[in-house]
Amino acid sequence: MNLCLAEEGREYIIDRIETDDEELDAFLFSLGCYSGEPITVVARRKSGMTVSIKDGRYNIDNQLGEAIIVK
């Protein structure tokens, strides 16, 4: 399931990142967003969401949320 379908407040484990953009992959990796890492959707908005990865909180849009596959 992608992150846009994830339940708010529940911790998930990132399974994989589905994108063909190497720059986007590198950006997500720099945030700590890679396979095996826990991620939590903290809050949702119309155009995106706030996620907690490691010790940081980040705002991402829905397109990026669809690229993050969680289990």
Buried (B, 14 or more C-beta within 10 A) or exposed (E): EBBBEBEEEEEBEBBEBEBEEEEBBEEBEEBBBBEEEEBBBBEBEEEBBBBBBEEEEBEBEBEBBBBBBBE
